[in-house]
Amino acid sequence: MKTSLFNSYFYKIWSFLFSDKKKWPVSETLIGKAFQRLYVPYLTEILIVLSLVIYWYEGLFVKYWTSFPADWLGLLCLIAALLFADKKKIILGKSHLYLLVFFLIIAISGLLATADGLDSMMVFKGFLLILQFGIVLLAGSGLRKSITKTVIWIGAPLALIGIFQFMTHMPSSSLWLSPGEKLTRVFAFFGSPNVFGILMAMVALLSLGQFIKEKKYMYLAVSVTCLISTGFSFSRSAWLGLTLGLIVCLVIYNYKYVVYLPLLALGLLIPQVRNRLFLSISQNYIFDSTLDGRIWALQNGLYIFQKHPLLGTGPGSYGGKLALNYASPTYLEGVQSGYTALYFTDNQYLQILVQSGILGFLSFIGFIVALFSSLVRKYIVKKDIMTLAAVGAFTCFLVSGLFANVLEFGAIAIPMGLLLGMELGEN
């Protein structure tokens, strides 16, 4: 069977498109050679950790500095981190090439959108917003994998704050609840319980992997705390991402453990969890979603995509906070001739399809497939449990992207890019 597979056209095409038969060290490129002497790896580590603190605790800083420039400070830290990174450990593979092609298409789309009359600052900021994921992925390639422990411990206080908010019944915004719902949805220092829940789910998987690797119960305690906070966020996207992340990890680790997955159904015994899940498939919820929710956003996004199928409408032009703040004219091309029931796509893939067209969308999907394939292959060869934890967190990230613009939220995109970069790098 293996011989037949390796000789098949499917395997040859798959290998050509996604397998890393050859890699290219950044230090051997023109840019890499020019900046190789600028090499302070510990400073890179400090700057990336600082950017995490900025993004994760932005809500706390804003209380004492109302105009706290979190986005710009975080981005500057990441750019400086890449400049000081060890370029010899940044090895470019197929996944990097797909990502570079994606950024190139986004840049071309932005230039065309600017020439077509869109606000140049909106387009530029939209490009930087997506670019930060690629920057931290490259910078993280030269770091020690032990930085994962730092990420876990920075995230642990957020989980405790979330539990405290739930225990004290902190009021939840009506925007986070469906009509008739009475819940306390925790959010820590974030502006959304969905972002908080997705982040906690990712940290829970990382901490669980660290526990299995080192057998230290303090990591198990952090993982359980993060799991509880994920539950208290009442984010269905986070719950689904966490569940599928665990399933993928178990299938790769030992498929026999999948028999224990039905135990997750015990969560349905909790009335609030059961009601929250069943609400999403109720007739009233689906009807409301068709009028001004995710179903409407999907229809509207696909309608605009048909008008700009090749390169899209440009970065930052649709489906996110930037487009809303800049009153992007792209919304005027919607299915209801300018009336916009929902300004956010709440779907990262839909936003990429609209902003960068089919070329950008396919290159991003190519990046996902090549990266996922590389991570699984690395785990099979090295049996490093933290690589498997990265697979689980990446699965959670991708699944959550169906219900949130995960690349726009630095609190999620930065730790994910860092984790993936460390796994791809030559540590």
Secondary structure as UniProt FT lines:
FT   HELIX           2..7
FT   HELIX           9..18
FT   STRAND          24..25
FT   HELIX           26..28
FT   HELIX           30..35
FT   TURN            36..37
FT   HELIX           41..56
FT   HELIX           58..64
FT   TURN            66..67
FT   HELIX           70..83
FT   HELIX           87..89
FT   STRAND          91..92
FT   HELIX           94..115
FT   TURN            116..117
FT   HELIX           120..139
FT   HELIX           140..142
FT   TURN            145..146
FT   HELIX           147..167
FT   TURN            168..169
FT   HELIX           174..176
FT   TURN            179..180
FT   TURN            188..189
FT   HELIX           193..214
FT   HELIX           217..232
FT   TURN            233..234
FT   HELIX           236..254
FT   HELIX           255..269
FT   HELIX           271..279
FT   TURN            280..281
FT   HELIX           283..292
FT   HELIX           294..305
FT   TURN            306..307
FT   TURN            309..311
FT   TURN            315..316
FT   HELIX           321..325
FT   TURN            326..327
FT   HELIX           329..333
FT   TURN            335..338
FT   HELIX           348..382
FT   HELIX           385..400
FT   TURN            401..403
FT   TURN            406..408
FT   HELIX           410..424
//
